[in-house]
Each structure stands twice: as C-alpha cells, then as structure tokens.
Amino acid sequence: MGYPKGTLCEVCGKPGRRGDPLTKGHIIPKAYGGPNASWNIRPEHASCNRNRGSDYTRADVAEAMRRHQVEKSQKRVAEAQRTGRLEEAGATGLQLEGG
C-alpha cells in the first residue's frame, strides 16, 4: 500500500524514505487481536513497525478507540444525510457539511 508523498510515520514522525517506505501498521497489533479495520491502521516505516513488534501502549489503545468512534460517527452522519434524517445526525455533535 502506497501512501501519498509527505505522509508521516505515526511512530517516529518522519516521512517515508527510499529503503524504508511507509507500510500499513496496526495500532493494536494483530498478535493481540487487532483488526484490519481502517481505524486500527496507520502509516509506519517498515523499520518502526519491526522495532515496535507486538508492543503497544495505553496511548495506542486510546488512539485506536478514538479513531473507531470517529469512524462510527462519520458513518452515522453519512447514513443520515443519505436518508434525509439530518436532525438525527446533528445530535452526534459532528459538524455537518453544508448545514
């Protein structure tokens, strides 16, 4: 999976580079049941991913949970917009586009 130029590694904060490209890394490692869901994936250098191994921190879990909640809220808003029930979507607290 290729990331756009300028994307930063979410482990070390540096851009991808020749010989150490950005890869798909799991916030909660697959070894601990981390899913392949978009909210659990982040760009990481292959070396950062290797060095981290299957270690993860409370901050990693908090970030994965935050991403999951945002993704769920975005899906609710999109569904409400699709079905014309914007009042219900507004109750999520997310800013609605064009409204």
C-alpha positions as CSV (number, residue, x, y, z in Angstrom):
1,M,0.0,0.0,0.0
2,G,1.5,3.3,-1.0
3,Y,1.0,6.5,1.0
4,P,0.9,9.9,-0.7
5,K,4.2,11.9,-0.7
6,G,4.6,13.9,2.5
7,T,2.7,11.4,4.7
8,L,4.5,10.9,8.0
9,C,5.2,7.8,10.0
10,E,2.9,7.9,13.1
11,V,5.6,6.2,15.2
12,C,8.6,8.5,14.6
13,G,7.0,11.4,12.8
14,K,9.3,11.3,9.7
15,P,8.3,10.9,6.1
16,G,8.8,7.7,4.2
17,R,12.2,7.2,2.5
18,R,13.9,5.0,0.0
19,G,14.8,1.7,1.6
20,D,12.4,2.2,4.4
21,P,8.9,3.0,3.0
22,L,5.8,3.6,4.9
23,T,3.8,0.5,5.4
24,K,0.4,-0.4,6.9
25,G,0.9,-0.8,10.6
26,H,-1.6,-1.9,13.2
27,I,-2.2,0.3,16.2
28,I,-3.3,-2.7,18.3
29,P,-1.2,-5.5,16.9
30,K,-2.8,-8.4,15.1
31,A,-1.0,-10.6,17.6
32,Y,-3.3,-9.2,20.3
33,G,-6.4,-9.4,18.1
34,G,-6.1,-6.0,16.5
35,P,-8.4,-6.0,13.4
36,N,-7.6,-4.9,9.9
37,A,-10.2,-2.2,10.2
38,S,-9.3,1.3,8.9
39,W,-9.4,2.8,12.4
40,N,-6.7,0.4,13.6
41,I,-4.3,1.1,10.6
42,R,-1.7,3.8,10.5
43,P,1.3,4.6,8.3
44,E,4.6,3.3,9.8
45,H,8.1,2.9,8.4
46,A,8.8,-0.8,8.0
47,S,11.7,-0.4,10.5
48,C,9.4,1.4,13.1
49,N,6.9,-1.4,12.7
50,R,9.6,-4.1,13.1
51,N,11.2,-2.3,16.1
52,R,7.8,-1.9,17.8
53,G,6.9,-5.5,17.2
54,S,3.8,-6.5,19.1
55,D,4.3,-3.9,21.8
56,Y,1.6,-1.3,22.3
57,T,0.8,1.3,25.0
58,R,-2.3,2.7,26.6
59,A,-1.9,5.7,24.4
60,D,-2.1,3.4,21.3
61,V,-5.3,1.8,22.6
62,A,-6.8,5.3,23.3
63,E,-5.9,6.4,19.8
64,A,-7.4,3.3,18.2
65,M,-10.6,3.8,20.3
66,R,-10.8,7.5,19.3
67,R,-10.4,6.6,15.6
68,H,-13.1,3.9,15.9
69,Q,-15.6,6.3,17.5
70,V,-14.9,9.0,14.8
71,E,-15.4,6.4,12.1
72,K,-18.7,5.2,13.6
73,S,-19.9,8.8,13.9
74,Q,-19.0,9.6,10.3
75,K,-20.9,6.6,9.1
76,R,-24.0,7.7,11.1
77,V,-23.8,11.1,9.6
78,A,-23.4,9.8,6.1
79,E,-26.3,7.4,6.5
80,A,-28.5,10.3,7.9
81,Q,-27.5,12.5,5.0
82,R,-28.3,9.7,2.6
83,T,-31.7,9.1,4.1
84,G,-32.6,12.8,4.7
85,R,-32.6,12.5,8.5
86,L,-30.1,15.2,9.2
87,E,-31.7,16.3,12.5
88,E,-30.6,12.9,14.0
89,A,-27.1,13.2,12.5
90,G,-26.8,16.7,14.1
91,A,-27.3,15.0,17.5
92,T,-23.9,13.3,17.1
93,G,-22.2,16.6,17.7
94,L,-20.3,16.4,14.4
95,Q,-20.2,19.4,12.1
96,L,-22.4,18.6,9.1
97,E,-21.2,19.7,5.7
98,G,-23.4,22.4,4.1
99,G,-25.6,22.6,7.1
